[in-house]
């Protein structure tokens, strides 16, 4: 019997191990299924938990990134409930969830990502920061998915992140 208040994920219908995923290939239907089905499991942990882990990974990889969040500079208060960082963390995870849900609807997703990329230019986010976030996302997924974070799953997320990153920076950063 299931415990009250505990969500149990639907069984995964996609094979997490085979066939391999070519990280350099175009995104295909299986990649989308791998990402959407596994992210549903991640989402069950809650936006706050996933977001805190994501941002702790960001700050671990790039400690200077905390300077992009002026209201988070006081370590004693940065993770307190209702803090500016917590609000941002929740928005980021909700945005990732939206992007994952719209992977089959690029006509809707692309303009959202382009607008979000433009906003981030105004916040002082640089192109290289997207790679840090990508690394932190992969580290977060490794922890939150555990045994379900197989090489094909990792590569599917890397492909999706590359498209998200490229879409967000495409018109917003001139080389």
Backbone bond lengths (Angstrom), bond angles and torsions (degrees), N, CA, C in turn:
res aa  C-N    CA-C-N  psi(-1)  N-CA   C-N-CA  omega(-1)  CA-C   N-CA-C  phi
1 X - - - 1.450 - - 1.529 108.86 -
2 X 1.310 115.92 136.19 1.470 121.28 -178.40 1.525 109.95 -74.41
3 X 1.324 115.24 143.40 1.452 120.92 176.76 1.520 109.58 -71.34
4 X 1.316 116.23 147.10 1.456 121.22 178.89 1.522 109.03 -65.93
5 X 1.320 116.43 133.27 1.454 121.30 176.35 1.523 114.47 84.11
6 X 1.312 117.69 -1.72 1.464 120.02 -179.84 1.525 108.36 -101.93
7 X 1.311 115.67 123.40 1.452 120.21 177.29 1.519 109.43 -87.67
8 X 1.286 116.37 134.17 1.452 120.15 176.18 1.518 107.52 -109.97
9 X 1.320 116.61 128.40 1.460 119.23 -176.58 1.527 111.89 -68.94
10 X 1.318 114.00 150.88 1.452 119.07 173.54 1.523 108.13 -65.04
11 X 1.307 117.21 148.69 1.468 118.43 177.28 1.532 110.18 -60.05
12 X 1.305 115.13 144.93 1.458 119.89 178.47 1.525 108.74 -73.34
13 X 1.325 116.39 131.52 1.465 119.78 -179.82 1.522 111.87 -100.21
14 X 1.319 117.07 -2.29 1.461 121.22 -179.53 1.530 108.02 -108.47
15 X 1.312 116.13 140.85 1.463 121.57 178.95 1.527 108.66 -73.11
16 X 1.331 116.44 120.22 1.456 121.17 -176.56 1.519 113.55 -81.42
17 X 1.328 116.97 -8.94 1.460 119.71 -173.87 1.526 114.49 -113.93
18 X 1.302 116.57 -27.64 1.458 118.42 -173.53 1.522 109.79 -144.88
19 X 1.303 117.75 143.39 1.460 128.95 -2.94 1.532 110.67 -75.90
20 X 1.335 116.23 168.59 1.460 119.38 176.53 1.529 110.52 -63.25
21 X 1.327 115.97 159.10 1.467 122.23 177.47 1.517 107.51 -111.26
22 X 1.333 115.33 125.08 1.460 121.09 176.77 1.517 108.22 -81.52
23 X 1.333 116.10 109.57 1.459 121.29 -175.91 1.531 112.18 -61.33
24 X 1.317 117.29 -22.05 1.470 120.99 -179.16 1.523 113.64 -94.10
25 X 1.313 117.43 -3.44 1.455 120.86 -179.78 1.518 111.53 -84.87
26 X 1.327 116.54 170.09 1.468 119.63 177.40 1.531 110.09 -70.03
27 X 1.305 115.94 155.71 1.463 120.69 176.73 1.520 108.75 -67.74
28 X 1.326 114.78 132.85 1.466 118.57 178.12 1.535 109.27 -122.49
29 X 1.326 115.44 -179.93 1.468 120.98 -175.85 1.529 111.74 -59.95
30 X 1.317 117.67 -37.33 1.471 119.91 179.93 1.524 110.77 -67.01
31 X 1.320 117.32 -40.56 1.467 120.10 177.39 1.527 110.15 -57.04
32 X 1.312 115.21 -45.32 1.461 120.28 -179.47 1.527 110.34 -62.89
33 X 1.318 116.86 -42.91 1.469 120.07 178.12 1.522 111.15 -63.31
34 X 1.332 117.24 -43.36 1.465 120.26 177.99 1.526 110.89 -57.39
35 X 1.322 116.03 -46.95 1.460 120.67 -178.03 1.525 110.84 -68.73
36 X 1.319 117.65 -48.10 1.459 119.37 -176.03 1.525 112.21 -65.78
37 X 1.321 116.96 -42.70 1.466 118.99 -178.56 1.529 112.29 -69.73
38 X 1.318 117.16 -40.38 1.465 118.34 -179.99 1.527 111.39 -74.73
39 X 1.330 117.53 -33.84 1.464 118.68 178.51 1.525 110.88 -66.59
40 X 1.314 117.64 -29.98 1.472 120.26 175.93 1.524 109.94 -59.66
41 X 1.321 117.24 -35.54 1.469 121.00 176.67 1.529 110.76 -70.26
42 X 1.321 116.54 -42.18 1.466 121.14 178.58 1.527 109.49 -61.07
43 X 1.319 116.70 -44.42 1.466 121.90 -176.67 1.524 112.43 -60.43
44 X 1.316 116.84 -26.52 1.460 120.11 -179.93 1.533 112.02 -64.88
45 X 1.318 117.11 -18.82 1.465 120.95 178.17 1.525 111.74 -75.79
46 X 1.314 116.50 -16.24 1.465 121.42 179.46 1.515 111.96 97.42
47 X 1.317 115.24 144.37 1.458 121.65 -177.45 1.524 112.41 -60.25
48 X 1.322 117.02 -38.17 1.455 119.94 -177.32 1.526 110.81 -67.02
49 X 1.317 117.32 -45.38 1.466 121.23 -179.77 1.524 110.84 -63.63
50 X 1.322 116.03 -49.54 1.467 120.63 -178.75 1.526 110.04 -64.40
51 X 1.318 116.76 -42.85 1.458 121.02 -179.19 1.516 112.89 -65.00
52 X 1.312 117.38 -42.42 1.467 119.82 177.46 1.524 110.80 -62.12
53 X 1.314 116.57 -43.64 1.467 119.95 178.68 1.531 109.97 -62.94
54 X 1.323 116.86 -43.28 1.464 120.80 178.75 1.532 110.44 -58.93
55 X 1.320 116.92 -48.94 1.464 119.54 -177.44 1.527 112.53 -71.76
56 X 1.316 117.47 -32.01 1.470 118.52 174.34 1.532 109.24 -63.80
57 X 1.335 116.41 -37.45 1.472 119.63 176.28 1.521 111.46 -67.75
58 X 1.323 117.34 -39.59 1.469 120.65 177.01 1.526 109.45 -59.85
59 X 1.327 116.78 -49.44 1.466 120.63 -177.52 1.526 112.06 -68.84
60 X 1.325 117.33 -26.98 1.471 120.56 175.71 1.528 110.18 -71.06
61 X 1.331 116.78 -44.17 1.469 121.70 -179.73 1.529 110.72 -69.78
62 X 1.333 115.92 -42.14 1.472 121.36 -176.17 1.524 109.20 -135.16
63 X 1.331 117.68 82.81 1.469 120.43 -177.33 1.531 113.78 -54.44
64 X 1.312 118.28 -30.92 1.460 121.40 179.45 1.516 113.45 -68.11
65 X 1.324 117.61 -13.58 1.465 120.80 -179.04 1.524 112.01 -63.52
66 X 1.311 116.97 -24.08 1.458 119.49 179.77 1.533 110.77 -59.87
67 X 1.339 117.41 -24.84 1.468 121.07 179.63 1.531 112.21 -67.09
68 X 1.326 117.29 -17.99 1.464 120.73 176.54 1.527 111.24 -74.31
69 X 1.331 115.53 -10.47 1.455 121.52 -178.61 1.523 108.67 -120.24
70 X 1.344 117.93 79.84 1.467 121.45 -172.81 1.524 114.16 -53.05
71 X 1.306 117.26 -35.23 1.460 119.42 -177.86 1.525 111.91 -79.27
72 X 1.345 117.40 -6.11 1.463 120.66 -179.39 1.519 112.20 -99.57
73 X 1.316 117.79 -0.19 1.457 119.93 -174.27 1.523 114.33 -65.09
74 X 1.290 118.23 -20.37 1.461 120.84 176.70 1.527 107.54 -88.08
75 X 1.331 116.56 101.55 1.463 121.17 -174.74 1.518 112.77 -54.48
76 X 1.322 117.33 -35.07 1.459 120.40 -177.36 1.525 111.88 -62.94
77 X 1.315 117.31 -28.29 1.462 120.35 -175.76 1.522 114.53 -111.89
78 X 1.329 117.95 -5.03 1.456 118.56 -170.71 1.529 113.96 -64.44
79 X 1.318 119.26 -29.09 1.465 120.76 -177.83 1.527 112.77 -105.72
80 X 1.317 117.26 8.12 1.455 118.13 -178.00 1.530 110.11 -66.07
81 X 1.324 117.25 148.58 1.468 120.16 178.60 1.523 111.17 -56.82
82 X 1.301 115.84 133.01 1.457 121.63 179.22 1.510 114.65 83.73
83 X 1.349 117.34 -0.03 1.464 119.72 179.36 1.523 110.21 -66.43
84 X 1.320 115.66 161.64 1.463 120.51 178.66 1.523 110.65 -59.76
85 X 1.325 116.67 -37.57 1.465 119.67 179.12 1.525 110.62 -66.73
86 X 1.322 117.33 -42.08 1.463 119.27 178.76 1.530 110.77 -61.38
87 X 1.311 116.78 -42.44 1.466 120.58 178.30 1.526 109.85 -60.11
88 X 1.330 116.57 -43.83 1.462 120.50 179.30 1.525 111.53 -65.54
89 X 1.320 116.68 -42.87 1.461 122.46 179.08 1.532 110.01 -56.26
90 X 1.312 116.47 -45.54 1.466 120.63 179.71 1.525 111.15 -63.47
91 X 1.339 117.04 -41.25 1.467 120.34 178.42 1.522 111.08 -63.07
92 X 1.324 116.75 -41.42 1.471 120.37 -178.99 1.523 110.50 -62.47
93 X 1.316 117.21 -47.01 1.466 120.05 -178.85 1.525 110.27 -65.90
94 X 1.311 117.56 -39.41 1.461 120.52 177.24 1.535 110.69 -63.68
95 X 1.323 116.98 -37.47 1.460 120.93 178.21 1.523 110.81 -67.69
96 X 1.329 116.72 -41.67 1.468 119.99 176.45 1.525 109.63 -61.26
97 X 1.325 116.93 -44.36 1.465 120.96 178.87 1.530 110.95 -60.60
98 X 1.336 116.41 -41.41 1.467 120.04 177.42 1.523 110.82 -62.75
99 X 1.332 116.46 -45.97 1.464 120.26 179.30 1.527 110.78 -59.66
100 X 1.324 116.97 -44.01 1.469 120.93 179.62 1.526 110.02 -62.13
101 X 1.322 116.49 -41.85 1.469 119.66 -178.71 1.528 112.71 -68.63
102 X 1.336 116.80 -23.45 1.469 120.61 -176.67 1.533 113.40 -101.14
103 X 1.305 118.07 12.44 1.470 119.85 -177.45 1.524 113.31 -60.30
104 X 1.314 117.49 -23.06 1.474 120.86 177.66 1.528 111.66 -94.76
105 X 1.329 116.84 2.10 1.466 122.35 -178.93 1.525 109.45 -130.91
106 X 1.327 115.61 69.67 1.469 120.72 -175.79 1.521 112.89 -65.24
107 X 1.328 117.89 -27.79 1.470 119.89 178.20 1.526 111.09 -61.50
108 X 1.313 117.59 -29.96 1.464 121.82 176.65 1.523 110.74 -87.50
109 X 1.324 116.69 -41.81 1.464 121.45 -173.62 1.527 113.36 -69.38
110 X 1.316 118.23 -44.71 1.469 121.18 -173.79 1.530 112.85 -56.90
111 X 1.340 120.32 -49.06 1.471 118.80 179.05 1.534 113.07 -62.09
112 X 1.319 117.32 -34.02 1.466 120.86 177.70 1.526 109.21 -62.82
113 X 1.324 116.89 -46.72 1.465 121.20 -178.96 1.528 111.52 -66.76
114 X 1.318 117.12 -38.69 1.464 120.06 178.60 1.524 111.01 -63.38
115 X 1.318 116.98 -43.56 1.471 121.06 178.72 1.530 110.19 -65.19
116 X 1.307 116.60 -41.19 1.462 120.98 179.30 1.526 110.51 -64.17
117 X 1.315 116.84 -40.32 1.461 120.59 176.95 1.517 111.77 -61.49
118 X 1.328 116.86 -41.99 1.464 121.35 178.48 1.530 111.04 -62.44
119 X 1.329 117.04 -42.35 1.466 120.66 177.56 1.531 110.32 -60.26
120 X 1.324 116.87 -39.97 1.458 120.01 -176.90 1.528 112.54 -69.18
121 X 1.311 117.61 -28.00 1.465 119.80 173.54 1.523 108.50 -59.85
122 X 1.328 116.38 -42.96 1.459 121.43 179.54 1.518 113.58 -65.40
123 X 1.313 116.78 -23.73 1.473 120.92 178.29 1.522 112.20 -85.34
124 X 1.336 116.71 -3.34 1.463 119.71 -178.86 1.516 114.47 89.84
125 X 1.322 116.82 10.80 1.462 120.67 178.80 1.522 108.79 -72.07
126 X 1.314 115.86 132.84 1.467 121.97 179.93 1.523 109.93 -104.17
127 X 1.328 115.82 161.50 1.467 120.32 -179.11 1.526 112.24 -52.52
128 X 1.326 116.91 -42.34 1.466 120.78 -177.57 1.526 112.31 -63.19
129 X 1.314 117.37 -24.25 1.468 120.39 -179.71 1.525 110.88 -65.22
130 X 1.320 117.56 -29.52 1.462 120.52 179.67 1.531 110.77 -64.46
131 X 1.324 117.02 -34.19 1.461 119.72 177.69 1.530 110.39 -68.25
132 X 1.322 116.91 -37.08 1.471 120.68 176.94 1.522 109.63 -62.90
133 X 1.320 116.64 -45.72 1.464 120.37 179.61 1.526 109.93 -63.04
134 X 1.316 117.43 -40.34 1.465 120.66 177.25 1.521 111.63 -60.58
135 X 1.323 117.02 -44.83 1.468 120.93 177.85 1.533 110.58 -63.01
136 X 1.319 116.39 -42.19 1.462 120.75 179.82 1.524 111.09 -66.41
137 X 1.321 116.46 -37.36 1.463 120.32 177.47 1.527 110.39 -63.23
138 X 1.316 117.28 -45.29 1.468 121.01 179.19 1.533 109.96 -62.40
139 X 1.316 117.94 -42.93 1.468 121.41 178.05 1.533 110.62 -62.46
140 X 1.315 116.60 -39.67 1.461 121.57 178.93 1.524 110.99 -65.91
141 X 1.320 116.18 -43.75 1.463 120.20 178.94 1.523 111.53 -65.00
142 X 1.317 116.69 -36.52 1.464 121.05 178.31 1.530 109.71 -58.30
143 X 1.325 116.77 -44.06 1.462 121.24 -179.35 1.534 110.71 -72.97
144 X 1.322 116.83 -47.19 1.468 119.92 -172.54 1.523 113.21 -74.45
145 X 1.321 117.94 -28.15 1.466 120.27 179.78 1.524 113.21 -93.96
146 X 1.315 116.87 -21.32 1.462 119.43 178.59 1.517 112.13 55.59
147 X 1.323 116.46 -125.44 1.478 121.27 -175.98 1.529 113.17 -64.25
148 X 1.317 117.15 -17.63 1.468 120.58 178.78 1.536 112.06 -81.36
149 X 1.322 116.52 -6.44 1.468 119.82 -179.91 1.530 108.78 -90.83
150 X 1.313 114.29 75.18 1.457 122.06 -179.39 1.529 110.01 -84.54
151 X 1.312 115.88 171.36 1.471 119.73 178.81 1.537 111.93 -59.41
152 X 1.360 119.57 -44.36 1.466 118.47 176.08 1.534 113.09 -61.11
153 X 1.328 117.33 -38.46 1.464 120.15 178.58 1.528 109.37 -64.76
154 X 1.316 116.85 -47.02 1.467 121.09 178.47 1.522 110.54 -57.17
155 X 1.317 117.10 -47.01 1.461 120.31 -178.44 1.526 112.16 -66.19
156 X 1.318 117.30 -34.62 1.467 119.89 176.89 1.530 109.84 -64.58
157 X 1.327 116.84 -43.44 1.466 119.99 177.15 1.529 111.14 -64.40
158 X 1.316 117.06 -40.17 1.468 119.40 178.36 1.526 110.85 -61.18
159 X 1.331 117.23 -41.44 1.471 120.73 177.96 1.526 110.78 -63.20
160 X 1.319 116.19 -46.06 1.459 120.45 -179.10 1.526 110.03 -65.01
161 X 1.351 117.30 -43.58 1.465 119.50 179.31 1.519 110.88 -61.21
162 X 1.322 117.40 -40.13 1.465 120.59 179.81 1.528 110.74 -60.27
163 X 1.311 116.75 -42.48 1.472 119.98 178.70 1.525 110.41 -66.58
164 X 1.323 117.30 -42.80 1.467 120.89 178.69 1.527 109.76 -60.98
165 X 1.319 116.20 -49.71 1.467 121.68 -179.41 1.524 110.68 -59.92
166 X 1.320 116.89 -49.46 1.464 120.53 -178.73 1.524 111.51 -60.94
167 X 1.321 117.18 -37.58 1.463 120.97 179.12 1.527 110.50 -68.42
168 X 1.318 116.95 -40.22 1.466 120.14 -178.67 1.528 112.48 -69.99
169 X 1.334 117.26 -30.20 1.461 118.53 -176.77 1.520 113.62 -100.05
170 X 1.329 118.04 -13.13 1.467 121.73 -169.73 1.520 115.04 -50.90
171 X 1.299 118.59 -50.93 1.467 121.46 -177.07 1.525 112.46 -101.71
172 X 1.319 116.82 -1.71 1.452 119.77 -170.35 1.518 115.03 -103.34
173 X 1.308 117.52 -15.05 1.465 121.29 -178.77 1.508 108.33 -128.84
174 X 1.271 115.88 118.43 1.475 120.17 177.98 1.519 108.09 -95.75
175 X 1.320 115.82 126.74 1.475 120.28 -177.88 1.506 111.55 -74.83
